[in-house]
Amino acid sequence: MIVGLTGGIGSGKTTVTNFFSEFDTVAIYIADIEAKKLMVSSSIIKSKIINEFGEKAYLKNELNRSLLAEIVFKDKDKLAILNKIVHPEVKKHFQEFALQNKNKDYILYENAILFESKSNLFCNLIISVFVPLNERILRVTSRDNTTKEEVLKRINNQWLEDKKLLQSNYIIYNNSLDKTKSQANNIHNILTKKANMI
């Protein structure tokens, strides 16, 4: 069983994923981390990125993240191109991961752009982490030492929260750590029962 976990920037997906990682019957795949690794290790991705964004996209064999971020967060078309290059390879990589972990009760697939990348289509169930917009902006500006305008730019590249929540099976309201952990535990118990019924 594949369970998608998503939420807007600053919603606390990492915190929630950490709670789920305490259960040894769950395999966790964090799309963002794996995508970053693949952007350096995959020759397919590398050649396509250089072809599209130029030689400066890589410096000393490392991805020039600041240059790419500068380009794609200002231009939705460029972001779409980058996603089109990276997502198919991440999907293939995830399918291999899922096969290797088929003995687990379920696989938690964490992806900030689960719906935007259409990765929701291969998930059996979806969990969304929710935090009000003002709180998310506050968290990200202090965490990333960035401006409100920059955060809003990134938020505007993602689906609206309402749209995500309507298509989710479970919603975790991440307002306090104790309550968030309790919600994660409850959902885990439900998912474990579902997995054992399959």
Secondary structure as a PSIPRED ss2 file (coil, helix, strand):
# PSIPRED VFORMAT (PSIPRED V4.0)

   1 M C   1.000  0.000  0.000
   2 I E   0.000  0.000  1.000
   3 V E   0.000  0.000  1.000
   4 G E   0.000  0.000  1.000
   5 L E   0.000  0.000  1.000
   6 T E   0.000  0.000  1.000
   7 G C   1.000  0.000  0.000
   8 G C   1.000  0.000  0.000
   9 I C   1.000  0.000  0.000
  10 G C   1.000  0.000  0.000
  11 S C   1.000  0.000  0.000
  12 G C   1.000  0.000  0.000
  13 K H   0.000  1.000  0.000
  14 T H   0.000  1.000  0.000
  15 T H   0.000  1.000  0.000
  16 V H   0.000  1.000  0.000
  17 T H   0.000  1.000  0.000
  18 N H   0.000  1.000  0.000
  19 F H   0.000  1.000  0.000
  20 F H   0.000  1.000  0.000
  21 S C   1.000  0.000  0.000
  22 E C   1.000  0.000  0.000
  23 F C   1.000  0.000  0.000
  24 D C   1.000  0.000  0.000
  25 T C   1.000  0.000  0.000
  26 V E   0.000  0.000  1.000
  27 A E   0.000  0.000  1.000
  28 I E   0.000  0.000  1.000
  29 Y E   0.000  0.000  1.000
  30 I E   0.000  0.000  1.000
  31 A H   0.000  1.000  0.000
  32 D H   0.000  1.000  0.000
  33 I H   0.000  1.000  0.000
  34 E H   0.000  1.000  0.000
  35 A H   0.000  1.000  0.000
  36 K H   0.000  1.000  0.000
  37 K H   0.000  1.000  0.000
  38 L H   0.000  1.000  0.000
  39 M H   0.000  1.000  0.000
  40 V H   0.000  1.000  0.000
  41 S H   0.000  1.000  0.000
  42 S C   1.000  0.000  0.000
  43 S H   0.000  1.000  0.000
  44 I H   0.000  1.000  0.000
  45 I H   0.000  1.000  0.000
  46 K H   0.000  1.000  0.000
  47 S H   0.000  1.000  0.000
  48 K H   0.000  1.000  0.000
  49 I H   0.000  1.000  0.000
  50 I H   0.000  1.000  0.000
  51 N H   0.000  1.000  0.000
  52 E H   0.000  1.000  0.000
  53 F H   0.000  1.000  0.000
  54 G C   1.000  0.000  0.000
  55 E H   0.000  1.000  0.000
  56 K H   0.000  1.000  0.000
  57 A H   0.000  1.000  0.000
  58 Y E   0.000  0.000  1.000
  59 L E   0.000  0.000  1.000
  60 K C   1.000  0.000  0.000
  61 N C   1.000  0.000  0.000
  62 E E   0.000  0.000  1.000
  63 L E   0.000  0.000  1.000
  64 N C   1.000  0.000  0.000
  65 R H   0.000  1.000  0.000
  66 S H   0.000  1.000  0.000
  67 L H   0.000  1.000  0.000
  68 L H   0.000  1.000  0.000
  69 A H   0.000  1.000  0.000
  70 E H   0.000  1.000  0.000
  71 I H   0.000  1.000  0.000
  72 V H   0.000  1.000  0.000
  73 F C   1.000  0.000  0.000
  74 K C   1.000  0.000  0.000
  75 D C   1.000  0.000  0.000
  76 K H   0.000  1.000  0.000
  77 D H   0.000  1.000  0.000
  78 K H   0.000  1.000  0.000
  79 L H   0.000  1.000  0.000
  80 A H   0.000  1.000  0.000
  81 I H   0.000  1.000  0.000
  82 L H   0.000  1.000  0.000
  83 N H   0.000  1.000  0.000
  84 K H   0.000  1.000  0.000
  85 I H   0.000  1.000  0.000
  86 V H   0.000  1.000  0.000
  87 H H   0.000  1.000  0.000
  88 P H   0.000  1.000  0.000
  89 E H   0.000  1.000  0.000
  90 V H   0.000  1.000  0.000
  91 K H   0.000  1.000  0.000
  92 K H   0.000  1.000  0.000
  93 H H   0.000  1.000  0.000
  94 F H   0.000  1.000  0.000
  95 Q H   0.000  1.000  0.000
  96 E H   0.000  1.000  0.000
  97 F H   0.000  1.000  0.000
  98 A H   0.000  1.000  0.000
  99 L H   0.000  1.000  0.000
 100 Q H   0.000  1.000  0.000
 101 N C   1.000  0.000  0.000
 102 K C   1.000  0.000  0.000
 103 N C   1.000  0.000  0.000
 104 K C   1.000  0.000  0.000
 105 D C   1.000  0.000  0.000
 106 Y E   0.000  0.000  1.000
 107 I E   0.000  0.000  1.000
 108 L E   0.000  0.000  1.000
 109 Y E   0.000  0.000  1.000
 110 E E   0.000  0.000  1.000
 111 N C   1.000  0.000  0.000
 112 A C   1.000  0.000  0.000
 113 I C   1.000  0.000  0.000
 114 L C   1.000  0.000  0.000
 115 F C   1.000  0.000  0.000
 116 E C   1.000  0.000  0.000
 117 S C   1.000  0.000  0.000
 118 K C   1.000  0.000  0.000
 119 S H   0.000  1.000  0.000
 120 N H   0.000  1.000  0.000
 121 L H   0.000  1.000  0.000
 122 F H   0.000  1.000  0.000
 123 C C   1.000  0.000  0.000
 124 N C   1.000  0.000  0.000
 125 L E   0.000  0.000  1.000
 126 I E   0.000  0.000  1.000
 127 I E   0.000  0.000  1.000
 128 S E   0.000  0.000  1.000
 129 V E   0.000  0.000  1.000
 130 F E   0.000  0.000  1.000
 131 V C   1.000  0.000  0.000
 132 P C   1.000  0.000  0.000
 133 L H   0.000  1.000  0.000
 134 N H   0.000  1.000  0.000
 135 E H   0.000  1.000  0.000
 136 R H   0.000  1.000  0.000
 137 I H   0.000  1.000  0.000
 138 L H   0.000  1.000  0.000
 139 R H   0.000  1.000  0.000
 140 V H   0.000  1.000  0.000
 141 T H   0.000  1.000  0.000
 142 S H   0.000  1.000  0.000
 143 R H   0.000  1.000  0.000
 144 D H   0.000  1.000  0.000
 145 N C   1.000  0.000  0.000
 146 T C   1.000  0.000  0.000
 147 T C   1.000  0.000  0.000
 148 K H   0.000  1.000  0.000
 149 E H   0.000  1.000  0.000
 150 E H   0.000  1.000  0.000
 151 V H   0.000  1.000  0.000
 152 L H   0.000  1.000  0.000
 153 K H   0.000  1.000  0.000
 154 R H   0.000  1.000  0.000
 155 I H   0.000  1.000  0.000
 156 N C   1.000  0.000  0.000
 157 N C   1.000  0.000  0.000
 158 Q C   1.000  0.000  0.000
 159 W C   1.000  0.000  0.000
 160 L C   1.000  0.000  0.000
 161 E H   0.000  1.000  0.000
 162 D H   0.000  1.000  0.000
 163 K H   0.000  1.000  0.000
 164 K H   0.000  1.000  0.000
 165 L H   0.000  1.000  0.000
 166 L H   0.000  1.000  0.000
 167 Q C   1.000  0.000  0.000
 168 S C   1.000  0.000  0.000
 169 N C   1.000  0.000  0.000
 170 Y E   0.000  0.000  1.000
 171 I E   0.000  0.000  1.000
 172 I E   0.000  0.000  1.000
 173 Y E   0.000  0.000  1.000
 174 N C   1.000  0.000  0.000
 175 N C   1.000  0.000  0.000
 176 S C   1.000  0.000  0.000
 177 L H   0.000  1.000  0.000
 178 D H   0.000  1.000  0.000
 179 K H   0.000  1.000  0.000
 180 T H   0.000  1.000  0.000
 181 K H   0.000  1.000  0.000
 182 S H   0.000  1.000  0.000
 183 Q H   0.000  1.000  0.000
 184 A H   0.000  1.000  0.000
 185 N H   0.000  1.000  0.000
 186 N H   0.000  1.000  0.000
 187 I H   0.000  1.000  0.000
 188 H H   0.000  1.000  0.000
 189 N H   0.000  1.000  0.000
 190 I H   0.000  1.000  0.000
 191 L H   0.000  1.000  0.000
 192 T H   0.000  1.000  0.000
 193 K H   0.000  1.000  0.000
 194 K H   0.000  1.000  0.000
 195 A H   0.000  1.000  0.000
 196 N H   0.000  1.000  0.000
 197 M H   0.000  1.000  0.000
 198 I C   1.000  0.000  0.000
